[in-house]
């Protein structure tokens, strides 16, 4: 009888330990998934300030806001000294996501064309440079001139008047 009780207790104890081990593994997976989700949400939320300003004020969607802002920042990156763009990148949360959201169009109609225009190879207005990029995002090219003041205001808030001035100089005239 004692052997039966001991055997039953061993079985019960091993079942308890097995269940506890699986419970711990399950909790570990939940914690790891939660950490990954929080990091992903953090990356997504890092662009929310500027993106939400653009969507709220202009009625564009998140993809259009991020892509348009990224295109403008891409032109600035090409026109600014690397150290100045580094300051801008530090001041604007989620800059990499914004730059990655900018459509990559070939030829002289995309960001390559914009860079060429900035270096003196054509009409030097930001609207003419980025109009095709904005059109590829489903917006009218005139939206460029609506994005720029909001982006400048955001950069001024995030990085100050001097940084906003550097960005304004880099992207040139509007219109």
C-alpha positions as CSV (number, residue, x, y, z in Angstrom):
1,X,0.0,0.0,0.0
2,X,2.8,2.4,0.8
3,X,4.4,1.7,-2.6
4,X,1.1,2.6,-4.2
5,X,0.9,5.8,-2.3
6,X,4.5,6.7,-3.0
7,X,4.0,5.9,-6.7
8,X,0.9,8.1,-6.8
9,X,2.6,10.9,-5.0
10,X,5.6,10.7,-7.4
11,X,3.2,10.7,-10.4
12,X,1.3,13.7,-8.9
13,X,4.5,15.5,-8.1
14,X,6.0,14.9,-11.6
15,X,2.8,16.1,-13.2
16,X,2.9,19.2,-11.0
17,X,6.5,19.9,-11.9
18,X,5.8,19.2,-15.6
19,X,2.8,21.6,-15.5
20,X,4.9,24.2,-13.6
21,X,7.7,23.9,-16.2
22,X,5.3,24.4,-19.1
23,X,3.7,27.3,-17.2
24,X,7.1,28.9,-16.8
25,X,7.9,28.4,-20.5
26,X,4.5,29.9,-21.4
27,X,5.1,32.9,-19.2
28,X,8.6,33.4,-20.6
29,X,7.1,33.4,-24.2
30,X,4.5,35.9,-23.1
31,X,7.1,38.2,-21.6
32,X,9.4,37.9,-24.7
33,X,6.4,38.6,-27.0
34,X,5.4,41.6,-24.9
35,X,9.0,43.0,-25.0
36,X,9.1,42.6,-28.8
37,X,5.7,44.2,-29.2
38,X,6.6,47.1,-27.0
39,X,9.8,47.7,-29.0
40,X,7.9,47.6,-32.2
41,X,5.3,49.9,-30.9
42,X,8.0,52.2,-29.7
43,X,9.5,52.3,-33.2
44,X,6.1,52.9,-34.7
45,X,5.2,55.6,-32.1
46,X,8.5,57.4,-32.5
47,X,7.2,58.9,-35.8
48,X,3.7,59.6,-34.4
49,X,4.4,63.2,-33.4
50,X,5.1,64.5,-36.9
51,X,3.0,61.9,-38.7
52,X,0.0,62.7,-36.6
53,X,0.5,66.5,-37.1
54,X,0.5,65.9,-40.9
55,X,-2.5,63.6,-40.9
56,X,-4.4,65.8,-38.5
57,X,-3.8,69.1,-40.3
58,X,-3.7,67.9,-43.9
59,X,-6.1,64.9,-43.9
60,X,-3.6,62.5,-45.4
61,X,-3.1,59.0,-44.2
62,X,-0.1,57.7,-42.2
63,X,1.7,56.3,-45.3
64,X,1.3,59.5,-47.2
65,X,2.4,61.6,-44.2
66,X,5.5,59.4,-43.5
67,X,6.4,59.1,-47.1
68,X,6.0,62.8,-47.8
69,X,8.0,63.8,-44.7
70,X,10.6,61.2,-45.6
71,X,11.0,62.6,-49.1
72,X,11.4,66.1,-47.8
73,X,14.0,64.9,-45.3
74,X,15.8,63.0,-48.0
75,X,16.2,66.2,-50.0
76,X,17.5,67.9,-46.9
77,X,19.9,65.0,-46.2
78,X,21.4,65.4,-49.7
79,X,21.6,69.2,-49.3
80,X,22.9,69.5,-45.7
81,X,26.4,69.0,-44.3
82,X,26.4,65.5,-42.7
83,X,27.0,67.0,-39.2
84,X,24.0,69.3,-39.6
85,X,21.8,66.5,-40.9
86,X,23.0,64.5,-37.9
87,X,21.6,67.2,-35.6
88,X,18.3,67.1,-37.5
89,X,18.2,63.3,-37.2
90,X,18.8,63.5,-33.5
91,X,16.0,66.1,-33.1
92,X,13.4,64.2,-35.1
93,X,12.3,61.0,-33.5
94,X,11.9,58.2,-36.0
95,X,13.9,59.8,-38.8
96,X,15.1,56.5,-40.2
97,X,11.5,55.2,-40.4
98,X,10.5,58.5,-42.2
99,X,13.5,58.2,-44.7
100,X,12.6,54.6,-45.3
101,X,9.0,55.5,-46.0
102,X,9.9,57.8,-48.8
103,X,9.2,56.3,-52.2
104,X,12.3,55.4,-54.3
105,X,11.5,56.5,-57.8
106,X,14.0,56.2,-60.6
107,X,15.1,58.7,-63.2
108,X,14.8,62.5,-62.8
109,X,11.3,62.3,-61.4
110,X,12.1,60.9,-58.0
111,X,14.5,61.6,-55.2
112,X,17.5,61.3,-57.5
113,X,15.9,64.0,-59.7
114,X,15.3,66.1,-56.6
115,X,19.0,65.8,-55.6
116,X,20.0,66.8,-59.1
117,X,17.7,69.8,-59.0
118,X,19.1,70.8,-55.7
119,X,22.6,70.8,-57.1
120,X,21.6,73.1,-60.0
121,X,20.3,70.7,-62.6
122,X,16.8,72.1,-63.0
123,X,14.0,74.0,-61.4
124,X,15.0,74.5,-57.8
125,X,11.7,74.6,-56.1
126,X,10.9,71.9,-53.6
127,X,7.4,71.5,-55.2
128,X,8.8,70.8,-58.6
129,X,11.4,68.4,-57.2
130,X,9.1,66.4,-55.0
131,X,5.8,66.7,-56.9
132,X,6.2,63.3,-58.7
133,X,7.1,61.7,-55.4
134,X,4.0,63.0,-53.7
135,X,1.9,61.9,-56.7
136,X,3.3,58.4,-56.3
137,X,1.9,58.5,-52.8
138,X,-1.5,59.4,-54.1
139,X,-1.3,63.1,-53.3
140,X,-1.4,66.2,-55.5
141,X,2.1,67.7,-56.0
142,X,0.8,71.0,-54.4
143,X,0.7,69.1,-51.1
144,X,4.5,69.6,-50.9
145,X,4.0,73.2,-50.1
146,X,1.5,72.3,-47.4
147,X,3.9,69.7,-45.8
148,X,6.9,72.0,-45.6
149,X,5.6,74.6,-43.1
150,X,4.3,71.8,-40.8
151,X,7.6,70.1,-40.9
152,X,9.5,73.3,-40.3
153,X,7.3,74.1,-37.3
154,X,7.9,70.5,-35.9
155,X,11.6,70.8,-36.3
156,X,11.6,74.2,-34.6
157,X,9.7,72.7,-31.7
158,X,12.0,69.7,-31.5
159,X,15.4,71.2,-32.3
160,X,15.1,75.0,-32.1
161,X,15.1,78.0,-34.4
162,X,18.7,77.4,-35.7
163,X,18.0,73.8,-36.8
164,X,14.8,74.9,-38.4
165,X,16.7,77.5,-40.3
166,X,19.3,74.9,-41.5
167,X,16.4,72.7,-42.8
168,X,14.7,75.6,-44.4
169,X,17.9,76.6,-46.2
170,X,18.5,73.0,-47.3
171,X,15.1,72.5,-48.9
172,X,15.1,75.9,-50.6
173,X,12.1,77.8,-51.8
174,X,8.5,76.7,-51.8
175,X,6.4,77.1,-54.9
